[in-house]
Amino acid sequence: METDEELIDFVERYSGLSIYEIKKKLGWSAGRVDGSVNRLIKAKKIFIKVVERNGRRVKLVYPSDQRPSDLISIPEKKLERGNPLWGREATFYALDLFTIGVARRNIEEWNQISVFSESVPLTHEGGMVSFKIPEKFYTFYQLHQKHSVLTINSNNLLITVSGDIIDSIEE
C-alpha cells in the first residue's frame, strides 16, 4: 500500500516522532496515520514506545530495526570528559524499580541500596566502550518491552526505564 510505504520511509528518516507529529508533518488525517501505523505494526515493520510527556501518554513511532537491545555502546570520548577511563568491567546496580546504575568501579553507596548487582566485561573497539546488559537486569526491568533512557552522570551511567513498547495490535 502506497500510504504504508510512504510512512515507513518517513519513520526511518524521522524516528521517535509522535503520531500527532507525523500527522502534522505529512499533512495526513489522524485516521490515515492510525490505519497505516496499525498495519505496519502487524507487519512488524515499526513499533511504538508509549512514554509520558508533560503529564500525557504519547505514542512514539520507530522502525523495527531500532528495537531495544541488550548491548550498550558509548563513545569513549563521552566517558573521558573528566572521568577516569573505564577498564575491563562495569558493575550494574538495580537501584530502584525504574533506575539501573552502571559504574566502572564498585560504589559502596549503590551496593547498600541496590536489590542486586552484577559485573560484566567491557570491550573497547573503534572508539566505543561496549557491554551487554546482564540477563537478570534485562528480565527484571522488562527492557524488551520498555522505553529506556541512558544518561552519563559524573563517572557513572544511569538507565531510566519507563513507558511501554507496543509491537502488536490486539484484534
Backbone as a chain_set.jsonl record, in Angstrom:
{"seq": "METDEELIDFVERYSGLSIYEIKKKLGWSAGRVDGSVNRLIKAKKIFIKVVERNGRRVKLVYPSDQRPSDLISIPEKKLERGNPLWGREATFYALDLFTIGVARRNIEEWNQISVFSESVPLTHEGGMVSFKIPEKFYTFYQLHQKHSVLTINSNNLLITVSGDIIDSIEE", "coords": {"N": [[0.842, -1.169, 0.0], [0.597, 2.199, -0.835], [0.455, 4.337, 1.038], [1.435, 3.124, 3.374], [4.063, 2.517, 2.61], [5.067, 5.082, 2.216], [4.836, 6.075, 4.822], [6.559, 4.343, 6.28], [9.031, 4.98, 5.116], [9.221, 7.643, 5.943], [9.254, 7.339, 8.768], [11.632, 5.936, 9.072], [13.441, 7.925, 8.421], [12.828, 9.908, 10.283], [12.724, 8.93, 13.085], [11.053, 8.223, 16.207], [9.139, 10.197, 16.444], [5.944, 11.479, 17.516], [2.636, 10.16, 16.94], [0.879, 12.238, 16.444], [2.725, 14.272, 15.688], [3.705, 13.153, 13.33], [1.377, 13.115, 11.784], [0.94, 15.896, 11.493], [3.336, 16.723, 10.17], [3.257, 15.25, 7.78], [0.86, 16.029, 6.796], [-1.435, 14.509, 6.891], [-4.587, 12.858, 7.65], [-5.77, 11.954, 10.949], [-6.889, 9.387, 10.992], [-5.776, 8.197, 8.693], [-3.054, 8.081, 9.373], [-3.198, 6.503, 11.764], [-4.335, 4.104, 10.739], [-2.345, 3.249, 8.925], [-0.16, 3.011, 10.69], [-1.105, 0.929, 12.388], [-1.261, -1.205, 10.518], [1.447, -1.426, 9.808], [2.622, -2.072, 12.245], [1.481, -4.608, 12.675], [2.697, -5.887, 10.545], [5.21, -5.945, 11.513], [7.047, -3.956, 10.912], [7.352, -1.568, 12.145], [7.448, -0.212, 15.495], [5.956, 0.862, 18.589], [6.668, 3.173, 21.169], [5.347, 3.884, 24.226], [5.274, 6.69, 26.055], [5.537, 9.068, 28.762], [4.865, 12.443, 28.425], [5.038, 15.652, 29.43], [3.045, 15.071, 31.324], [1.213, 13.62, 29.847], [0.26, 10.663, 28.043], [2.103, 9.53, 25.328], [2.457, 8.25, 22.064], [5.263, 7.091, 20.495], [6.83, 6.584, 17.38], [8.816, 4.095, 15.85], [11.193, 2.615, 13.561], [11.425, -0.941, 12.968], [14.063, -1.865, 13.157], [15.222, -0.464, 15.192], [14.696, -1.512, 17.624], [14.851, -2.151, 21.175], [17.942, -3.25, 22.582], [20.153, -5.617, 24.168], [22.669, -4.704, 24.269], [24.936, -2.159, 25.002], [26.548, 0.645, 23.741], [28.934, 3.156, 23.963], [30.442, 6.186, 23.008], [33.899, 6.443, 23.624], [35.022, 8.952, 24.11], [32.98, 10.423, 25.331], [32.976, 9.353, 27.832], [35.434, 10.057, 28.754], [35.597, 12.748, 29.459], [36.637, 14.4, 32.051], [36.501, 12.084, 33.458], [37.915, 9.171, 34.881], [39.344, 6.61, 32.854], [37.309, 3.916, 31.676], [37.803, 0.573, 32.537], [38.236, -2.832, 32.363], [35.843, -3.955, 33.168], [32.362, -3.43, 34.069], [29.986, -2.535, 36.572], [26.675, -3.363, 37.217], [23.821, -2.034, 38.854], [20.792, -2.571, 40.51], [19.026, -0.071, 41.232], [16.475, 1.029, 41.857], [12.952, 0.56, 41.121], [12.87, 1.732, 38.619], [15.373, 2.526, 37.812], [18.6, 1.817, 36.696], [21.879, 1.588, 37.682], [25.137, 2.041, 36.364], [28.493, 1.437, 36.735], [32.037, 2.082, 36.571], [33.521, 1.087, 38.535], [33.341, -0.418, 41.825], [30.723, 0.855, 43.804], [30.117, 1.721, 46.929], [27.893, 2.953, 48.222], [25.844, 2.517, 46.321], [25.86, -0.26, 46.391], [24.74, -0.715, 48.903], [22.083, 0.168, 48.633], [21.035, -1.142, 46.427], [18.991, -3.709, 44.972], [20.021, -5.924, 43.712], [23.163, -6.738, 42.112], [25.598, -6.871, 39.449], [28.586, -7.731, 37.755], [30.036, -7.071, 34.548], [31.951, -7.866, 31.585], [33.82, -5.416, 29.705], [34.199, -4.138, 26.371], [36.542, -2.532, 24.276], [36.503, -0.917, 21.369], [37.02, 0.506, 18.209], [36.794, 3.154, 19.123], [34.677, 3.011, 20.851], [33.049, 2.083, 23.901], [31.741, -0.887, 24.959], [29.181, -3.055, 26.255], [27.229, -5.814, 27.508], [23.917, -5.812, 28.746], [23.24, -7.402, 31.74], [21.441, -10.517, 31.845], [19.682, -10.928, 34.011], [19.009, -8.297, 34.746], [17.908, -7.374, 32.362], [15.65, -8.957, 32.184], [14.319, -8.5, 34.702], [13.745, -5.718, 34.591], [12.233, -5.728, 32.327], [13.23, -4.954, 29.784], [12.96, -5.479, 27.088], [10.41, -4.721, 26.572], [10.123, -2.128, 27.338], [10.616, 1.428, 27.317], [13.697, 3.111, 27.485], [16.13, 5.373, 28.849], [19.392, 6.429, 28.509], [21.784, 7.993, 30.472], [24.703, 9.943, 31.101], [26.325, 10.452, 34.053], [28.48, 12.093, 35.887], [30.982, 9.914, 36.81], [29.508, 7.76, 36.089], [26.84, 5.725, 34.67], [23.366, 6.075, 34.114], [20.453, 4.27, 33.67], [17.29, 4.896, 32.878], [14.156, 3.554, 33.179], [11.078, 3.444, 31.551], [7.685, 3.802, 30.367], [5.979, 1.89, 27.75], [6.52, -0.579, 25.202], [4.924, -1.133, 22.193], [4.327, -3.713, 20.112], [2.547, -5.216, 18.821], [-0.804, -5.494, 17.662], [-3.846, -5.866, 19.234], [-6.583, -7.78, 18.225]], "CA": [[0.0, 0.0, 0.0], [1.418, 3.398, -1.003], [0.477, 5.08, 2.3], [2.327, 2.425, 4.296], [5.436, 2.696, 2.132], [5.437, 6.474, 2.488], [5.008, 6.236, 6.261], [7.767, 3.651, 6.743], [10.165, 5.806, 4.68], [9.241, 8.82, 6.813], [9.65, 6.9, 10.111], [13.059, 5.597, 9.03], [14.194, 9.196, 8.408], [12.492, 10.713, 11.467], [12.223, 8.007, 14.109], [10.78, 8.754, 17.526], [8.094, 11.229, 16.451], [4.638, 11.016, 17.959], [1.654, 10.006, 15.87], [0.398, 13.597, 16.16], [3.775, 14.975, 14.938], [3.719, 12.568, 11.984], [0.167, 13.631, 11.122], [1.178, 17.302, 11.146], [4.429, 16.863, 9.189], [2.856, 14.676, 6.495], [-0.404, 16.639, 6.357], [-2.415, 13.436, 6.771], [-5.624, 12.793, 8.673], [-5.441, 11.047, 12.052], [-7.281, 8.037, 10.584], [-4.81, 7.678, 7.729], [-1.84, 7.735, 10.132], [-3.505, 5.368, 12.636], [-4.509, 2.9, 9.93], [-1.043, 2.829, 8.426], [0.634, 2.571, 11.848], [-1.598, -0.386, 12.797], [-0.845, -2.203, 9.526], [2.906, -1.586, 9.87], [2.92, -2.805, 13.484], [1.14, -6.01, 12.399], [3.71, -6.409, 9.613], [6.476, -5.905, 12.252], [7.96, -3.002, 10.272], [7.545, -0.484, 13.11], [6.925, -0.462, 16.833], [5.563, 2.08, 19.304], [7.026, 3.344, 22.576], [4.393, 4.75, 24.904], [6.003, 7.409, 27.096], [4.829, 10.21, 29.329], [5.447, 13.721, 28.027], [4.238, 16.727, 30.031], [1.884, 14.508, 32.01], [0.312, 12.918, 28.918], [0.833, 9.491, 27.367], [2.367, 9.813, 23.921], [2.96, 7.105, 21.305], [6.369, 7.44, 19.609], [6.92, 5.565, 16.338], [10.188, 3.748, 15.481], [11.334, 1.47, 12.657], [11.69, -2.169, 13.726], [15.497, -2.107, 13.392], [15.663, 0.304, 16.351], [14.182, -2.152, 18.843], [15.829, -2.19, 22.261], [18.926, -4.322, 22.542], [20.844, -5.813, 25.444], [24.024, -4.2, 24.091], [25.111, -0.713, 25.145], [27.815, 1.159, 23.22], [29.075, 4.578, 24.247], [31.729, 6.706, 22.545], [34.878, 6.603, 24.709], [35.239, 10.373, 24.386], [31.958, 10.901, 26.268], [33.335, 8.868, 29.151], [36.73, 10.609, 29.136], [35.493, 14.119, 29.966], [36.751, 14.487, 33.5], [36.312, 10.763, 34.06], [38.963, 8.172, 34.648], [38.932, 5.668, 31.809], [36.683, 2.663, 32.055], [38.767, -0.5, 32.313], [37.844, -4.114, 31.778], [34.492, -4.377, 33.529], [31.419, -2.463, 34.635], [29.063, -3.156, 37.513], [25.278, -2.941, 37.129], [23.127, -1.991, 40.143], [19.344, -2.361, 40.458], [18.879, 0.978, 42.244], [15.061, 1.056, 42.232], [12.12, -0.073, 40.093], [12.969, 2.419, 37.341], [16.723, 3.016, 37.57], [19.757, 0.928, 36.728], [23.141, 2.303, 37.713], [26.264, 1.314, 35.784], [29.71, 2.128, 37.156], [33.302, 1.456, 36.161], [34.125, 0.533, 39.75], [32.379, -0.684, 42.887], [30.257, 2.028, 44.537], [29.572, 1.179, 48.177], [26.544, 3.515, 48.45], [24.92, 1.799, 45.438], [25.778, -1.626, 46.911], [23.852, -0.733, 50.064], [20.67, 0.397, 48.295], [20.565, -1.928, 45.28], [18.372, -5.007, 45.226], [21.038, -6.866, 43.253], [24.172, -6.141, 41.237], [26.353, -7.856, 38.669], [29.659, -7.168, 36.927], [30.128, -7.593, 33.182], [33.157, -7.408, 30.889], [33.713, -4.337, 28.722], [35.079, -4.198, 25.198], [36.931, -1.229, 23.731], [36.762, -1.145, 19.947], [36.579, 1.561, 17.299], [36.438, 4.362, 19.857], [33.454, 2.777, 21.615], [33.036, 1.173, 25.039], [30.514, -1.676, 24.809], [28.93, -4.125, 27.207], [25.879, -6.372, 27.471], [23.121, -5.717, 29.962], [23.06, -8.767, 32.263], [20.117, -11.106, 31.626], [18.853, -10.696, 35.195], [18.518, -6.922, 34.657], [17.069, -7.291, 31.165], [14.385, -9.608, 32.525], [13.678, -7.811, 35.821], [13.229, -4.423, 34.142], [11.465, -5.979, 31.1], [13.777, -3.991, 28.832], [12.476, -5.783, 25.743], [9.074, -4.143, 26.451], [10.103, -0.808, 27.97], [11.431, 2.536, 26.82], [14.724, 3.472, 28.463], [16.983, 6.5, 28.505], [20.736, 6.305, 29.077], [22.43, 9.278, 30.731], [26.026, 9.89, 31.719], [26.286, 11.3, 35.232], [29.785, 12.025, 36.53], [31.728, 8.739, 36.341], [28.587, 6.639, 36.025], [25.718, 5.746, 33.733], [22.064, 5.758, 34.663], [19.455, 3.837, 32.698], [15.962, 5.121, 33.434], [13.205, 2.705, 32.468], [9.714, 3.952, 31.637], [6.882, 3.593, 29.165], [5.81, 0.55, 27.21], [6.703, -0.749, 23.764], [3.825, -1.872, 21.571], [4.772, -4.286, 18.849], [1.462, -5.991, 18.212], [-2.124, -4.919, 17.818], [-4.86, -6.856, 19.598], [-7.748, -7.718, 17.328]], "C": [[0.894, 1.242, 0.0], [1.549, 4.205, 0.295], [1.469, 4.449, 3.267], [3.786, 2.609, 3.889], [5.924, 4.114, 2.418], [5.688, 6.682, 3.987], [6.277, 5.547, 6.75], [9.02, 4.419, 6.315], [10.325, 7.016, 5.593], [9.747, 8.446, 8.215], [11.132, 6.512, 10.136], [13.931, 6.854, 9.032], [14.018, 9.973, 9.702], [11.93, 9.815, 12.571], [12.0, 8.736, 15.429], [9.785, 9.897, 17.569], [6.786, 10.627, 16.947], [3.717, 10.875, 16.748], [1.112, 11.378, 15.474], [1.429, 14.371, 15.323], [3.867, 14.456, 13.503], [2.545, 13.104, 11.175], [0.394, 15.06, 10.642], [2.224, 17.433, 10.031], [4.052, 16.329, 7.812], [1.577, 15.304, 5.945], [-1.496, 15.606, 6.151], [-3.486, 13.576, 7.846], [-5.168, 11.812, 9.764], [-5.766, 9.599, 11.678], [-6.293, 7.401, 9.62], [-3.531, 7.251, 8.441], [-2.098, 6.507, 10.996], [-3.633, 4.069, 11.855], [-3.181, 2.36, 9.432], [-0.154, 2.307, 9.557], [0.196, 1.177, 12.274], [-1.176, -1.481, 11.82], [0.655, -2.477, 9.616], [3.352, -2.284, 11.156], [2.641, -4.286, 13.266], [2.168, -6.667, 11.489], [5.104, -6.416, 10.239], [7.52, -5.01, 11.588], [8.232, -1.797, 11.161], [7.116, -0.987, 14.48], [6.698, 0.886, 17.498], [6.149, 2.038, 20.709], [6.012, 4.313, 23.162], [5.115, 5.374, 26.085], [5.129, 8.531, 27.643], [5.594, 11.47, 28.96], [4.53, 14.823, 28.548], [2.943, 16.206, 30.649], [0.903, 13.767, 31.124], [1.022, 11.725, 28.309], [0.93, 9.782, 25.883], [2.929, 8.545, 23.275], [4.03, 7.598, 20.332], [6.605, 6.284, 18.651], [8.387, 5.374, 15.917], [10.192, 2.628, 14.448], [11.77, 0.238, 13.454], [13.171, -2.417, 13.986], [16.055, -1.286, 14.561], [15.093, -0.247, 17.655], [15.26, -2.166, 19.913], [16.717, -3.424, 22.182], [19.537, -4.478, 23.927], [22.296, -5.338, 25.374], [24.03, -2.679, 24.208], [26.486, -0.359, 24.614], [27.834, 2.662, 23.407], [30.411, 5.045, 23.694], [32.673, 6.942, 23.733], [35.073, 8.066, 25.088], [34.215, 10.936, 25.37], [32.288, 10.47, 27.697], [34.652, 9.466, 29.642], [36.636, 11.985, 29.764], [35.494, 14.14, 31.484], [36.601, 13.15, 34.195], [37.556, 9.913, 33.868], [38.456, 7.169, 33.616], [38.289, 4.421, 32.394], [37.632, 1.54, 31.667], [38.193, -1.72, 31.64], [36.441, -4.57, 32.137], [33.679, -3.22, 34.082], [30.506, -3.235, 35.572], [27.693, -2.515, 37.352], [24.651, -3.025, 38.519], [21.639, -1.758, 39.891], [19.005, -1.374, 41.569], [17.448, 1.123, 42.743], [14.266, 0.445, 41.087], [12.298, 0.527, 38.704], [14.39, 2.817, 36.963], [17.767, 1.93, 37.732], [20.987, 1.818, 36.745], [24.228, 1.432, 37.111], [27.522, 2.11, 36.129], [30.941, 1.347, 36.728], [34.014, 0.803, 37.337], [33.004, 0.282, 40.761], [32.02, 0.627, 43.592], [29.522, 1.522, 45.776], [28.155, 1.675, 48.456], [25.502, 2.783, 47.591], [24.774, 0.346, 45.891], [24.77, -1.719, 48.043], [22.381, -0.592, 49.687], [20.142, -0.489, 47.172], [19.989, -3.269, 45.721], [19.327, -6.124, 44.816], [22.01, -6.118, 42.348], [24.905, -7.261, 40.515], [27.404, -7.135, 37.833], [29.684, -7.85, 35.573], [31.425, -7.101, 32.544], [32.847, -6.283, 29.899], [34.566, -4.667, 27.518], [35.325, -2.766, 24.74], [37.305, -1.474, 22.273], [36.218, 0.015, 19.129], [36.139, 2.826, 18.012], [35.175, 4.235, 20.688], [33.749, 1.858, 22.803], [31.704, 0.443, 24.963], [30.418, -2.74, 25.888], [27.488, -4.571, 27.079], [25.198, -6.138, 28.813], [22.921, -7.146, 30.476], [21.61, -9.239, 32.115], [19.167, -10.842, 32.8], [18.241, -9.289, 35.175], [17.543, -6.781, 33.491], [15.678, -7.857, 31.453], [13.636, -8.845, 33.612], [13.03, -6.503, 35.381], [12.397, -4.525, 32.866], [11.908, -5.033, 29.976], [13.363, -4.259, 27.389], [11.108, -5.157, 25.486], [9.0, -2.704, 26.944], [10.996, 0.18, 27.235], [12.471, 2.839, 27.892], [15.573, 4.606, 27.917], [18.303, 6.321, 29.235], [21.316, 7.693, 29.262], [23.785, 9.033, 31.379], [26.015, 10.915, 32.84], [27.593, 11.108, 35.989], [30.538, 10.818, 35.969], [30.817, 7.57, 36.003], [27.516, 6.827, 34.96], [24.444, 5.433, 34.502], [21.14, 5.383, 33.517], [18.103, 3.986, 33.387], [14.951, 4.396, 32.558], [11.801, 3.263, 32.666], [8.969, 3.574, 30.369], [6.862, 2.164, 28.693], [6.094, 0.56, 25.712], [5.556, -1.613, 23.253], [4.327, -2.397, 20.241], [3.755, -5.257, 18.259], [0.149, -5.292, 18.537], [-3.106, -6.036, 18.131], [-6.066, -6.691, 18.682], [-9.004, -8.055, 18.062]], "O": [[1.853, 1.311, 0.769], [2.631, 4.699, 0.613], [2.252, 5.151, 3.907], [4.646, 2.834, 4.741], [7.072, 4.311, 2.817], [6.628, 7.375, 4.375], [7.005, 6.118, 7.562], [9.979, 4.498, 7.084], [11.442, 7.37, 5.971], [10.575, 9.158, 8.783], [11.81, 6.746, 11.137], [15.032, 6.846, 9.581], [14.951, 10.626, 10.167], [10.763, 9.948, 12.939], [12.663, 9.728, 15.731], [9.6, 10.512, 18.62], [6.549, 9.426, 16.817], [3.994, 11.407, 15.674], [0.91, 11.645, 14.289], [1.062, 15.048, 14.363], [4.081, 15.231, 12.571], [2.705, 13.497, 10.019], [0.071, 15.39, 9.501], [2.018, 18.168, 9.066], [4.47, 16.879, 6.793], [1.25, 15.133, 4.77], [-2.389, 15.803, 5.326], [-3.319, 14.311, 8.819], [-4.306, 10.963, 9.537], [-5.008, 8.687, 12.009], [-6.004, 6.208, 9.716], [-2.983, 6.187, 8.152], [-1.309, 5.563, 10.973], [-3.094, 3.042, 12.268], [-2.921, 1.16, 9.507], [0.521, 1.289, 9.405], [1.046, 0.316, 12.501], [-0.777, -2.566, 12.242], [1.085, -3.625, 9.512], [4.35, -3.005, 11.155], [3.46, -5.132, 13.626], [2.476, -7.85, 11.635], [6.071, -6.833, 9.602], [8.721, -5.263, 11.684], [9.216, -1.084, 10.966], [6.503, -2.047, 14.607], [7.185, 1.916, 17.032], [6.132, 0.996, 21.364], [5.838, 5.424, 22.661], [5.523, 4.672, 27.01], [4.111, 8.89, 27.052], [6.807, 11.559, 29.154], [3.37, 14.91, 28.144], [1.885, 16.821, 30.515], [-0.142, 13.324, 31.602], [2.232, 11.758, 28.083], [-0.033, 10.223, 25.257], [3.765, 7.855, 23.859], [3.752, 8.416, 19.455], [6.584, 5.125, 19.064], [9.105, 6.341, 15.664], [9.298, 1.782, 14.45], [12.411, 0.367, 14.497], [13.511, -3.112, 14.943], [17.237, -1.401, 14.884], [15.018, 0.459, 18.66], [16.45, -2.19, 19.598], [16.284, -4.498, 21.764], [19.449, -3.575, 24.759], [23.065, -5.547, 26.313], [23.218, -1.999, 23.581], [27.479, -0.983, 24.987], [26.88, 3.357, 23.058], [31.422, 4.369, 23.887], [32.289, 7.563, 24.724], [35.27, 8.382, 26.261], [34.537, 11.826, 26.157], [31.919, 11.148, 28.656], [34.954, 9.386, 30.833], [37.518, 12.362, 30.536], [34.463, 13.92, 32.118], [36.577, 13.101, 35.425], [38.175, 9.939, 32.804], [37.254, 6.919, 33.53], [38.674, 3.94, 33.46], [38.204, 1.561, 30.577], [37.725, -1.664, 30.503], [35.896, -5.467, 31.494], [34.21, -2.191, 34.499], [30.279, -4.432, 35.394], [27.561, -1.292, 37.349], [24.913, -3.964, 39.271], [21.268, -0.852, 39.145], [18.732, -1.77, 42.702], [17.232, 1.322, 43.938], [14.853, -0.131, 40.171], [11.919, -0.095, 37.711], [14.598, 3.391, 35.894], [17.82, 1.226, 38.74], [21.12, 2.71, 35.906], [24.242, 0.219, 37.322], [27.607, 3.305, 35.849], [30.901, 0.13, 36.546], [34.982, 0.064, 37.162], [31.868, 0.718, 40.57], [32.902, 1.415, 43.935], [28.431, 0.96, 45.673], [27.304, 0.895, 48.883], [24.413, 2.466, 48.068], [23.688, -0.225, 45.788], [24.026, -2.696, 48.135], [21.518, -1.171, 50.347], [18.93, -0.582, 46.98], [20.433, -3.873, 46.697], [19.426, -7.146, 45.494], [21.725, -5.016, 41.88], [24.847, -8.427, 40.905], [27.147, -6.068, 37.275], [29.396, -9.04, 35.453], [31.941, -6.047, 32.914], [31.755, -6.214, 29.335], [35.551, -5.398, 27.631], [34.443, -1.91, 24.805], [38.292, -2.149, 21.977], [35.086, 0.452, 19.335], [35.214, 3.502, 17.562], [34.653, 5.235, 21.179], [34.595, 0.967, 22.716], [30.651, 1.077, 24.907], [31.426, -3.256, 26.371], [26.63, -3.824, 26.609], [25.817, -6.251, 29.871], [22.477, -8.012, 29.722], [20.675, -8.45, 32.245], [17.985, -10.566, 32.596], [17.081, -9.115, 35.547], [16.492, -6.153, 33.616], [14.665, -7.306, 31.022], [12.445, -8.57, 33.464], [11.894, -6.213, 35.756], [11.905, -3.51, 32.371], [11.085, -4.403, 29.311], [13.411, -3.355, 26.555], [10.676, -5.063, 24.337], [7.918, -2.117, 26.964], [11.995, -0.191, 26.617], [12.155, 2.825, 29.081], [15.719, 4.78, 26.707], [18.324, 6.088, 30.443], [21.342, 8.487, 28.322], [23.985, 8.058, 32.103], [25.736, 12.093, 32.619], [27.793, 10.09, 36.651], [30.711, 10.721, 34.754], [31.304, 6.492, 35.662], [27.314, 7.919, 34.428], [24.449, 4.622, 35.429], [21.055, 6.094, 32.516], [17.81, 3.289, 34.358], [14.9, 4.603, 31.346], [11.379, 3.525, 33.792], [9.566, 3.083, 29.411], [7.628, 1.325, 29.169], [5.929, 1.58, 25.043], [5.259, -2.674, 23.802], [4.705, -1.63, 19.356], [4.052, -6.013, 17.333], [0.019, -4.6, 19.546], [-3.197, -7.023, 17.402], [-6.502, -5.573, 18.41], [-10.084, -8.055, 17.471]]}, "num_chains": 1, "name": "protein.A"}
